[in-house]
Amino acid sequence: MKMYYMDNSATSPVVEEVLNEMLPYFNEKFGNASTLYKLGVESKKALDKARQQVADLINADPKEITFTSGGSESDNMAIKGVAFKERAKETEDNPKNHIITSQIEHPAVLETCRFLEKYGFEVTYLPVNSDGFISLEELENSIKDSTILITIMHSNNEIGSIQPTKEIGAIARKHNVLFHSDAVQSAGKIPIDVEEQNIDLLSISGHKINAPKGIGAIYIKKGVQLEVLIHGGGQEDGIRSGTENIPGIVGLGKAAEIANNNLENIMKHNQEIRDQLVEKVTSEIKDSYINGSLENRLPNNIHFRFSGIEGESLILRLDDKGIMGATGSACSTRDLKGSHVLAALGIKPALSHGSLRLSIGKDNSIEDVDYIVQSIKEVVEYLRSISPLWDNKTDEYIGDKFEKPLDEEDLDRY
Ligand SMILES: *Cc1c(COP(=O)(O)O)cnc(C)c1O
């Protein structure tokens, strides 16, 4: 059966050019980049080249790029690194322990903030509006003397909302607060310019941009000081010890280069497919909605909501038709509470359960849209026909009667 992989925001395949670039570094060119003989020097050269390629993708200097094990490590490094460094500067009447983030961050950011709260840091979790954007005014009003870091994602992994990074960065700069942005979903999908967007720290992950899993990078603006979290042999300028993952780094570098050279085309390809999906799904499937706004949204992201159905069943039945997507439904998350992002948008649990995220990648084609829409339509109609929340006689959603409003706990999770 043909595969229609539409979960590129969860992970993406390693493309052939990236794989080919990596292969020699597993065996023939296996040298340790810290050694002096030619074999090691070759690895060092590959490391330097990849650093330049990643730097070029975000308009940074290669000296500002540190390789990590992925997006989660980069987020941890940025937030804990700043937190511990700044904390060391505090005095009794001048505490340095306040961090500002948003309610819709990836768990790698939210759980890191939660962890820091256990150690006496104070965290403000900014709400977002129903389109998934923070308020700049609220952000600025949250800054106080003790604020050391603003960490707001570049774009959201569920609903694709692109935050006003440049303005956030300008506010951070004005108040002399550092600004970290998780750009795992933005890298290779939309332009990123750390200079223009006033970003001090930025996270990237390999497997979201057609490089392997287990490799990532962090941009640390020149002059920004982080406490070191991984101590050891002093690799990566002492910021992140551990023998470098040269094949992974080479892969990330190549993937960054490909994305950088083709960004316009990638955006166009993704957006064409996305716009077709939006048009056809919303016109052909009754009671279908879009979570978030189409404005300032990643071109490769769409998040639908169908009333009266359950996301897991939708995902499994679509899988039977070769289509792979994601849902914001309860069981996809560990705490059985459904998506914290959809809750932050004000979407009630009964409705967020019927959602479907499709994230487009290079293997998707506009020719596939009709099959995908037809399949979603069939599955949604079938699931409604057996759903207690759908009246088959009137062909209407009747779940309103059973819906419970979002309670404190739903909203106050972060
Ligand atoms: C996937 C993802 C991460 C985590 O990256 P890993 O490389 O899987 O650790 C962090 N933030 C966002 C927004 C993501 O989508």
The ligand as a Tripos MOL2 file, in Angstrom:
@<TRIPOS>MOLECULE
LIG
   15    15     1     0     0
SMALL
NO_CHARGES

@<TRIPOS>ATOM
      1 C1         10.4760   17.7090   18.6140 C.3       1 LIG1
      2 C2         10.5500   18.9650   19.3780 C.ar      1 LIG1
      3 C3         11.4790   19.1260   20.4180 C.ar      1 LIG1
      4 C4         12.3500   18.0000   20.8880 C.3       1 LIG1
      5 O1         13.3810   17.7080   19.9760 O.3       1 LIG1
      6 P1         14.1410   16.2980   20.1100 P.3       1 LIG1
      7 O2         15.2460   16.4070   19.1160 O.co2     1 LIG1
      8 O3         13.1380   15.2540   19.7560 O.co2     1 LIG1
      9 O4         14.6390   16.2030   21.4930 O.co2     1 LIG1
     10 C5         11.5260   20.3370   21.0660 C.ar      1 LIG1
     11 N1         10.7320   21.3510   20.7170 N.ar      1 LIG1
     12 C6          9.8340   21.2470   19.7060 C.ar      1 LIG1
     13 C7          8.9910   22.4170   19.3530 C.3       1 LIG1
     14 C8          9.7120   20.0560   19.0080 C.ar      1 LIG1
     15 O5          8.8150   19.9590   18.0320 O.3       1 LIG1
@<TRIPOS>BOND
     1     1     2 1
     2     2     3 ar
     3     2    14 ar
     4     3     4 1
     5     3    10 ar
     6     4     5 1
     7     5     6 1
     8     6     7 2
     9     6     8 1
    10     6     9 1
    11    10    11 ar
    12    11    12 ar
    13    12    13 1
    14    12    14 ar
    15    14    15 1
@<TRIPOS>SUBSTRUCTURE
     1 LIG1         1 GROUP 0 **** ****
